[in-house]
């Protein structure tokens, strides 16, 4: 699928990206108690097992997302965020398609994610469900949490 967005591997050094991630963390903290916030900060997103992408429309940052390798066959989606001015314009879908393609190229057999259980996260859950993610139990180091929803999907080669 061709999108009007340019998706770039990003080193997280730009002020636009830092601002969007600040907005993301502020939103998560607004809707989740501190012990249920699993979003990575800039240092966490710079870890060697994480790849971060930014999405641009011309000179404007429109979204971001990251893929964390849990093991050789399992990845986790992290820090999916669409800039507020670009909601419901296909940014998150374009990023998700990109990350699914990369996960398949890396040979991952499964892709999982954690998101919030509150109403504010309903659009995210609906997006993931449209892309074939199904509800599951905690994975990796997560534990049951009433404020978290876990989703996963198998990847065909």
C-alpha positions as CSV (number, residue, x, y, z in Angstrom):
1,X,0.0,0.0,0.0
2,X,1.3,3.4,-0.9
3,X,0.8,6.1,1.7
4,X,1.3,9.9,1.6
5,X,3.6,9.4,4.6
6,X,7.4,8.9,4.6
7,X,8.4,6.4,7.3
8,X,12.0,6.8,8.5
9,X,14.1,4.9,10.9
10,X,14.8,7.6,13.5
11,X,17.6,8.2,16.0
12,X,15.3,10.1,18.3
13,X,17.5,13.2,18.2
14,X,15.0,15.7,16.7
15,X,12.9,18.1,18.8
16,X,9.7,17.1,17.0
17,X,10.1,13.5,17.9
18,X,10.9,14.4,21.5
19,X,7.8,16.6,21.6
20,X,5.5,13.9,20.2
21,X,6.9,11.3,22.7
22,X,6.3,13.8,25.5
23,X,2.7,14.1,24.3
24,X,2.4,10.3,24.2
25,X,3.8,9.9,27.8
26,X,1.6,12.7,29.1
27,X,-1.5,11.0,27.6
28,X,-0.6,7.6,29.0
29,X,0.0,9.1,32.5
30,X,-3.3,11.0,32.3
31,X,-5.2,7.7,31.8
32,X,-3.2,5.2,33.7
33,X,-1.9,4.9,37.3
34,X,1.9,5.1,37.5
35,X,2.4,1.4,38.1
36,X,0.5,0.7,34.9
37,X,2.5,2.9,32.6
38,X,4.6,0.8,30.3
39,X,5.6,3.4,27.7
40,X,9.3,3.7,27.0
41,X,11.1,7.0,27.5
42,X,13.8,8.3,25.1
43,X,16.5,6.2,26.6
44,X,14.3,3.1,26.5
45,X,13.6,3.6,22.9
46,X,17.3,4.0,22.1
47,X,18.0,0.5,23.5
48,X,19.7,-1.9,21.0
49,X,16.7,-4.2,20.9
50,X,14.4,-1.4,19.8
51,X,13.9,0.1,16.3
52,X,12.1,3.4,16.2
53,X,10.3,5.0,13.2
54,X,8.9,8.4,12.6
55,X,6.3,9.2,10.0
56,X,6.3,12.5,8.1
57,X,4.1,14.3,5.7
58,X,6.4,16.8,4.0
59,X,8.2,18.6,6.8
60,X,5.6,17.7,9.5
61,X,5.9,14.8,11.9
62,X,2.6,12.9,11.9
63,X,3.4,9.9,14.0
64,X,5.8,7.3,15.4
65,X,6.1,3.7,16.5
66,X,8.7,1.2,17.6
67,X,9.4,-2.5,17.5
68,X,11.2,-4.2,20.3
69,X,12.7,-7.6,19.9
70,X,11.7,-9.9,22.7
71,X,13.4,-13.0,21.3
72,X,14.3,-14.3,17.8
73,X,10.7,-15.0,16.9
74,X,8.7,-12.5,18.9
75,X,8.5,-8.7,18.7
76,X,6.5,-6.1,20.6
77,X,4.9,-2.9,19.3
78,X,5.9,0.1,21.4
79,X,5.2,3.9,21.4
80,X,2.6,4.0,18.7
81,X,1.4,7.6,18.5
82,X,-0.3,9.8,15.9
83,X,0.1,13.6,16.3
84,X,-3.1,15.1,17.5
85,X,-3.6,17.1,14.3
86,X,-3.4,14.0,12.1
87,X,-5.7,11.6,13.9
88,X,-7.9,9.3,11.7
89,X,-5.9,10.0,8.6
90,X,-4.2,6.6,8.2
91,X,-1.0,7.4,10.0
92,X,-1.2,4.6,12.6
93,X,-2.3,2.1,9.9
94,X,0.7,3.1,7.7
95,X,3.1,2.7,10.6
96,X,1.5,-0.6,11.7
97,X,1.7,-2.0,8.1
98,X,5.4,-0.9,8.0
99,X,6.2,-2.6,11.3
100,X,4.4,-5.8,10.4
101,X,6.4,-6.0,7.2
102,X,9.7,-5.4,9.1
103,X,8.7,-8.0,11.7
104,X,8.1,-10.6,8.9
105,X,11.4,-9.7,7.3
106,X,13.2,-10.3,10.6
107,X,11.6,-13.7,10.8
108,X,9.3,-13.0,13.8
109,X,6.5,-15.5,14.1
110,X,4.5,-13.4,16.6
111,X,4.0,-9.7,17.3
112,X,2.4,-8.6,20.6
113,X,1.5,-5.4,22.3
114,X,0.2,-3.9,25.6
115,X,-2.2,-1.0,25.6
116,X,-4.6,0.6,28.0
117,X,-8.0,-0.9,29.0
118,X,-9.6,2.5,29.5
119,X,-12.0,4.1,27.0
120,X,-9.3,6.5,25.8
121,X,-7.4,3.6,24.3
122,X,-10.5,2.1,22.5
123,X,-9.4,3.5,19.1
124,X,-6.0,1.9,19.5
125,X,-7.6,-1.5,20.4
126,X,-9.9,-1.2,17.4
127,X,-7.0,-0.5,15.1
128,X,-5.0,-3.5,16.3
129,X,-8.1,-5.8,16.0
130,X,-8.6,-4.6,12.4
131,X,-5.0,-5.8,11.8
132,X,-5.7,-9.2,13.2
133,X,-4.5,-8.8,16.8
134,X,-6.4,-10.8,19.3
135,X,-6.6,-10.4,23.1
136,X,-4.2,-12.6,25.0
137,X,-2.7,-12.8,28.5
138,X,0.4,-11.0,29.6
139,X,3.6,-11.8,27.8
140,X,7.3,-11.1,28.4
141,X,7.7,-9.4,31.8
142,X,4.1,-8.1,32.0
143,X,1.7,-9.2,34.7
144,X,-2.1,-9.1,34.9
145,X,-3.2,-5.5,35.3
146,X,-6.8,-4.1,35.2
147,X,-5.4,-1.1,33.3
148,X,-3.7,-3.1,30.6
149,X,-4.9,-5.1,27.6
150,X,-2.6,-7.5,25.9
151,X,-3.0,-8.4,22.2
152,X,-1.0,-10.6,19.9
153,X,-1.0,-12.1,16.4
154,X,0.9,-14.7,14.6
155,X,2.8,-13.7,11.5
156,X,2.9,-15.7,8.3
157,X,6.3,-15.7,6.6
